[in-house]
């Protein structure tokens, strides 16, 4: 009798039969969870549909453009003059200006952004971090048109020509790139600091136990462990630099020429789109379709950068 009672109690301790649990779940469905899942799925679908819509809106006029203009001329031509009596559609001048402004911006944003991230993550006290990080992120909230006029009115005439004595004109890809790099610093610093802060404290303690100092631990332990997040931050900075419009439209110049160094003035891809969109081009004309051809190329460049970054992030990802 006692054995039977014990067996029954044991079965009760194990919980109800799986079939009984299934019947309880079916009798009491979690409608709130289903609604949340539907909302999240809809949000994901909106982002995908938006991307598809952008591609479709760019692709149709771009295809019309390439029916009249040779693809070889577009990618290899060295003269960009879509509005003159003797039009030419070589996109290389726009690409070189975009390249130089992006390189200069990254040369500013990556070292300063990573330095700020290292300090905030490994050296700053909690009180200092609470003050400095919001102040740093204020830079990301300044309108880009303000950055553009700052580059045109201060950086180019006073910093480049006055303090450094460089031979630059009123407009310069170097000045636009420097200010664009300052704008990107908060993006690189904030995301990199989040990645470094996510590294387990045990890894730092193990490094200290082996005799490493704080700098060695930061450079040889924390940064490699957070490399996937740092790469993601840098790639996001590249995307922002390539797609920036107002700074380059104001400070880089409007003359589409092939730039051999960043001291010259040149029109970037986004600068051309901004200036041409304000013109009087007839919808459906060849001049109007150049906007979509350049926009599609810009989209393809950004897509390639993001695909490369995904592979790098997967390669360096660490699971803790």
RAGI-V711935 format. One record per backbone hydrogen bond with DSSP energy under -1.0 kcal/mol. CO is the residue of the C=O (numbers start at 1). NH is the residue of the N-H. If there is no record, write none. Layout:
co=[CO | CO]
nh=[NH | NH]
//
This chain:
co=[1 | 2 | 3 | 4 | 5 | 6 | 7 | 8 | 9 | 10 | 17 | 18 | 19 | 20 | 21 | 22 | 23 | 24 | 29 | 30 | 31 | 32 | 33 | 34 | 35 | 36 | 37 | 38 | 39 | 40 | 41 | 42 | 43 | 44 | 45 | 46 | 47 | 48 | 49 | 50 | 51 | 52 | 53 | 54 | 55 | 56 | 58 | 59 | 60 | 61 | 62 | 65 | 65 | 70 | 71 | 72 | 73 | 74 | 77 | 79 | 81 | 88 | 91 | 92 | 93 | 94 | 95 | 96 | 97 | 98 | 99 | 100 | 101 | 102 | 103 | 104 | 105 | 106 | 108 | 109 | 110 | 111 | 112 | 113 | 114 | 115 | 116 | 117 | 118 | 119 | 119 | 125 | 126 | 128 | 129 | 131 | 132 | 133 | 136 | 138 | 143 | 144 | 145 | 146 | 147 | 148 | 149 | 150 | 150 | 151 | 154 | 154 | 155 | 156 | 158 | 159 | 160 | 166 | 172 | 173 | 174 | 175 | 176 | 177 | 178 | 179 | 180 | 181 | 184 | 185 | 186 | 187 | 188 | 189 | 190 | 191 | 192 | 193 | 194 | 196 | 200 | 201 | 202 | 203 | 204 | 205 | 206 | 207 | 208 | 213 | 214 | 215 | 216 | 217 | 217 | 218 | 221 | 222 | 224 | 226 | 227 | 228 | 229 | 230 | 231 | 232 | 233 | 234 | 235 | 236 | 237 | 238 | 239 | 245 | 246 | 247 | 248 | 251 | 252 | 255 | 261 | 262 | 264 | 268 | 269 | 270 | 271 | 272 | 273 | 276 | 282 | 285 | 286 | 288 | 289 | 290 | 291 | 292 | 293 | 294 | 295 | 296 | 297 | 298 | 299 | 300 | 301 | 302 | 303 | 304 | 305 | 306 | 307 | 308 | 309 | 310 | 311 | 312]
nh=[5 | 6 | 7 | 8 | 9 | 10 | 11 | 12 | 13 | 14 | 21 | 22 | 23 | 24 | 25 | 26 | 27 | 28 | 31 | 34 | 35 | 36 | 37 | 38 | 39 | 40 | 41 | 42 | 43 | 44 | 45 | 46 | 47 | 48 | 49 | 50 | 51 | 52 | 53 | 54 | 55 | 56 | 57 | 58 | 59 | 60 | 62 | 63 | 64 | 65 | 66 | 68 | 69 | 74 | 75 | 76 | 77 | 91 | 92 | 90 | 88 | 81 | 95 | 96 | 97 | 98 | 99 | 100 | 101 | 102 | 103 | 104 | 105 | 106 | 107 | 108 | 109 | 110 | 112 | 113 | 114 | 115 | 116 | 117 | 118 | 119 | 120 | 121 | 122 | 123 | 124 | 129 | 130 | 132 | 133 | 135 | 136 | 137 | 139 | 141 | 147 | 148 | 149 | 150 | 151 | 152 | 153 | 154 | 155 | 156 | 158 | 159 | 160 | 161 | 163 | 164 | 166 | 168 | 176 | 177 | 178 | 179 | 180 | 181 | 182 | 183 | 184 | 185 | 188 | 189 | 190 | 191 | 192 | 193 | 194 | 195 | 196 | 197 | 198 | 199 | 203 | 205 | 206 | 207 | 208 | 209 | 210 | 212 | 211 | 217 | 218 | 219 | 220 | 221 | 222 | 223 | 225 | 226 | 227 | 230 | 231 | 232 | 233 | 234 | 235 | 236 | 237 | 238 | 239 | 240 | 241 | 242 | 243 | 249 | 250 | 251 | 252 | 172 | 266 | 257 | 264 | 174 | 173 | 272 | 273 | 274 | 275 | 276 | 277 | 279 | 285 | 289 | 290 | 291 | 293 | 294 | 295 | 296 | 297 | 298 | 299 | 300 | 301 | 302 | 303 | 304 | 305 | 306 | 307 | 308 | 309 | 310 | 311 | 312 | 313 | 314 | 315 | 316]
//
